Amino acid sequence: MSYREKILATRDKMSELLAKSKQKISSLINSKVPHEFKQLPKGNNLDMRIERYNIIQHKINEGNAKPLKSTDCLEETENSTYKIRDILTLEEKIGSQSIYGAIYKTNIHNSPSIYIATKVMEATDNNKIETILMKSITKQLILTQKSKHFLIMYCYSYCDKLKDTSYALANFNELADNDLKYYLLNIKNVLDDKLLLYNLLIQSLISVGSFHNLVGYIHEDCHWGNFLYLDNTEHKENTYYMYKFKNITYYLKSCKYNVMIYDFGLSSNILLYKDYRVINNLIIDDYQRIIDCFISVMYTDDKVSTLFDILDNTAKKGNIYQSQYDAFLYIFAKVLHLCLHNFPEIFLSDIRKLPSGSVILNQMPYELFSKEKITLDYY
């Protein structure tokens, strides 16, 4: 078979896989969850996360005589936590401390083995925007399998009569294993596996770029406590994830964890800014802040510090763009190029350079750019 024939055969195969993947996504989103449940799926690949979403949605909505409403109120308990009727009990605080809200490990009643996370907040405008972003990202990016680098939100509650309290608003989210701050500071021998750390950094940068280029917002709080991770149960040796950025396909080697960007309480729409020097600095700062966290534990690693320095020079140039979205696009393209250059062992754009026998884990590439940003799904 000639080289051209191989290319055509590969293209036909990819078209077939894409059609099957779209059919599978439609089935996952539109499927009705039966009244009798099997156990929650144990794995954390995107299919299983979506399956868990459907099951948990049923448990807290259709599975109750009085389903959870978005206007339900948290009630304080004797243990200084909260509950909502006989549906959810917030059991203990978890995660890194934040002035913008507290995270609680939460049990779904009548389901002793099912836990989710609840973020309890004041009903500020910023926290309301975070809720809207979480809701919209879940529906339009995660459930459609366009990205795996965001946390799922199952539902929310806003209690008007508690609007002046610190627990007026609650987001009921996927329960992550922990955040990168905990991982990088507390896991033993964390610096012994540099390829794993590089992978976590690349995933973090992809998460930032996905938020910019799919959502259209600047994060403005990209410290390591706002990047969560899940144990990647589909990780095997010589497996890769496929990403699409405009007309370029990238391949990232899988690792033990999946990283997700979180906490959009300080985020702002890029279209609110008109000064391109300000825009340039804000976008680059999102990337530099998480890079700096890795530098703090890998301070002798030139590959990581080089990323920071080159972006610093880009910020100083104060580039002018045709639009705010083009600024997102240009800077993310530079970040991806730097990752290709600095971490070729795990991040590639040429499928021919993948090791023999490599397996691509996702049939449809995760999207890193969309001309049309997500539509905010208001209350």
N, C-alpha and C positions, 0 to 999 in steps of 0.2 A: 504494500500500500504506500502510495506517495505521501510526501509531507502534506500537500494540499488536501488529499483525501482524508488523512488523519485529522486535520483541522476541521474539515466539514463534518466528519463523523462525531468528533467531540462536540461541535456546536449543536448537532442534532440531538445528541444525548443530553446536553445541558437543557435544551428546549423541552425535552420530554420530562426531565426531572423538575423543571420549573413548573410545568403544568400540573404534575402530580403534587408538588408542594403547595401550590395555590389551592388545589382541591382539598388537601389535608387541612390547611389553615381554615378554610370555610367550614369544614366539618367540625373542627375544634371549637370555633366561636359559636356556631349555631346549634351545637348538640344540646339536647335536653338531658339534664342530670337525673337519673332515676331516683326514686324514693329510697330504695335499698342500696346502700353504698358498699363498695369494696373499700379496703383500706386506702388511706392516702398514698399516692405514689412516693416511693422512697427517694427517687433520684431528683436531680436538680437541672436536667437539661430543659430547654425551653418548652418542649411538648409537655413535660411533666409539671412544670410550673403553671402552665395554662390549665392543665387538668385539675391541679390543686385549686386554682382560682375558681373553676366551675363548681367543684365540690364545696368549697368554703362559702361561696355565694349562696348555694342552696341551704347550707347549714344555718346561716344567719338570716336568711330571708324566707324562701319557700318552706324550709324545714321547721319553721316556728308558727304557732297558731297566730301570733301577732308579730309579723316580720319587723326587723329593724328599720326604723325610718330615719331619714337624714335630719329630722327635727328632734330626735330623741335626746334626752339629757343624761350626762354622766351624773352618777350619785356617789358621794363620798362613802367609803366603808369604814368599819371600825378599825381596820388595819392601815388606815391612812392611804388607801389606794381608791380605786373607783370601780363602778360597775354600770351596766345598762340593763335594767330590768332583769329578766332571767335568761339573758342571751349571752352576755360577755362579762367576764370579771378580769380586771387588770390586776395582776398578782404581784409583780415586783419590777422595780426600775432596772433598766439594762442600758448598755451603750455608754458612750462618752457623754459627760455632763454638758449641757447646752443652756444658754440663757434664753433661747428661743422656744424651748419646749422640753418636755420630759418623755422618754420612751419607756413603755411598760410591756413586759411579756404578758400576753393576754390569753386566757382560756375560753374556748367556746363551750358553753354549758352542754351537758349531755354528750360531750365528745372529749373525754379526758386526755386523749393523745393528740388533740389538734390545738396547736398554739399559733397565734399570730402576734404582730407587734402593733401597739397603739401609741401614736404620738399625740400627747395632750398639750394644748396651746391656748394662748389668749386669742380672741377673735379679732386680731389686727388685720389691716388690709393686706400686709405682706403674707400673713399666714393663710388668709383666704385665697390669695393668688397661688400659694404653694399647693393648696388643696385642689384648685382648678387645674393646675399643671399636672399634678399626680394623676388625677382622674383622666385627663385628656391623653397623657403619655401612655397610661395603661391600656386604654381602648384603642388608640391609633398606632402605637409603636410596638407594644409588647404582645398584645393579643393577635395582632396581624403578623407577628414574627419578623418585624423589620429591625428590631434591636433586642439584645439580651442584657444591655448594660444600664437598665433602669429597674428600680424596685416596683413591684406591683402594689397598687392600692385597691383593696377590696371594696371599701365604701367609706363614708365619713358621717359624722353627726355634728350639727351646729345647734346649740341651745340658746335661743334668743333671751330667755329669762336669766341666763348666766353670762350674758355678754360682757359684763365687767369683771369677770373672774379669770383665773389662769387656766380654767378647764372648760371653757365654753365650746371649744372646737376640738374634735378628735378625728384623726385619720387612722383607719384600720388597715394596716399594711402587711405585706409579706414579712416573715421573720427571717432576718439574715443571721449568719453565724456570728459576725462581729464586724468591726470596722478596721481600716488599715492602720489607724493609730495603735489599736490594741495589738494587731498582728506584728507590726514592725518594732514595737517596744517590748513586747512580752513573750513572743514565741522564741523558744530556745534555739540557738544556732541559726537564726534567721539569715545571717550574712553568709552562711556556708554555701548557699545555693543562689549564685548570682543570676543564673538564667531565669530562675523563678521570680526573682525581684525585678529583673528587666521586663518579664512578662506582665507582672502586676502593674508596673509603671506604664507600659504600652496600653494595657487595658484601661487604665485610669485616663490616659490622654485620649484614647478613642471615646471613652465615656463623655469627656468634656466636649470633644469635637462633635459627637452625636447630638448633645444637648444644644450646641450652637447651631449646627447645620440642619437639624431636623425640627427643632423647636423654635429657633429664632431668638433665644434669650441668652443673656450673659448670666453666669452663675453668681459670681462675686463673693463666693465663700468656699473656695476649693481647698480647704485644709483636709488632712488625712482622716479626720473624724467623719467627714461627709462622703467617704467612699466605703461602701459596705461590700462584703464578700459572702458568697455561698460556696460550700464545698462542691467542686465540679465532678459529679459522679460519672459523667461520660468520658472523662479524661483517660486516655490510654496512650502508650508510647506511639510516636509517629502519627499522631492525628492533628488535624488543623481545622481552623475556622476560616471561612471565606467572607470577605467584606468587599463592598463595591463603593468606590468613590468616583462619581462621574463615570468616566470610561475606563477607569483603572481598577483591576481586581487585586486585592491584597490577601495574603495568607498568614495567619498568626498561629503559631504552634499552640496547641492546647496545654493547659497546666492544671494544677490541683484546685484552682479557685476561679470563680467568675466574679469580676468586679463590677459594681453598679454605683453610679453617681446618685446622690441623694441630697435632701434638704434644700429646697428652692425658696426659702423664706426671704432671702435677700436678692433674689433674681430679678432682672429687669429686661424688658423688651429692647432689643438693640435699636429699634426704630425710634426710640425716645431720644437717642443721641444724634447730634448733627456734626459735632466737631470731630474730624477724623483722627486727630492726635489723641483725643480722649478715647475714642472707639478702639484705636490700635492698642493703647495701654490697657484698657479694661479686658479685652480679649486675651492678650498675651499674659496678663496677670493671672487669669484662670488657669492657664497651663503652667506658668512658672510656680504658682503656689504649691501645687501638688508635686512638681519636680523638686522643689526645695525640701519638701518633707522626705523624699527619698535621699537627697543629698545629705540630710542630717544624720542618716544612718549609714550612708555609703560615701562618706566625705572624701575618700581617696580614689573614688571611681571617676576617671576622666570622661567616660562615655556619658554619664548622667550629667556631670557639671557642664559639659560641652553643650548639651541641649539648652540648659538655662542661659548660657552665655550668648549663644547664637540668637535666641529669642530676645535677649536683652538688646542686642544690636539692632534687631528688627524694630523693636519698640522705639529706639532712639531715632530711627530714620523717619518715623512719622509718615508712613505711606498714605497716599491719597487713593481712594477706591471709587469705582463707579457707583456703588451703593453700599449700605451697611452690610447686607448679606454677602457681598463680594469680599468684604473684610474678613468675615468668618471663613469664607472659602479659601482665600489666599493664605491665611495664617495656618489653617488646618493642613493644607497641602504641604506647607513647609514643615510642619510637625511630622507628618507621615514620611516625608522624604528624609528627614533627620533620623527617624526610627529605622528606616530601611538601611541607611548608611551605617548607623551605630550598632544595630542589633541584627545583622544578617543571619545569625544562627537560628533565629526564631521568627523573623518577620521578613516576608518576601513579597515581590510582585510578579515574579516570573514562575509560572507553574512548572516549567521544565527544570527548575532548580530544587524542587521538592525532593526529598530523599525517596529512593525506590520503595514502593509499597505503601506510600503515604495514603491516608484516608481523610477525605473532607467530611466533617461531621454535620454540616448544614447544607442541605440540597439547594436552598435559595440563599444567595449572599445577604448578609446583614447590610443594611443601608447606612452609609456615612454622609450622604448628602441628598437633599430633596429641594427642588426649586420652590415647591409649595410647602410652607411650614405647616405644622399641625394646627387644627382649628381648636381654639379653647372651648371646652364644653362646660359652660357656666351652670350654676345650680339650677 
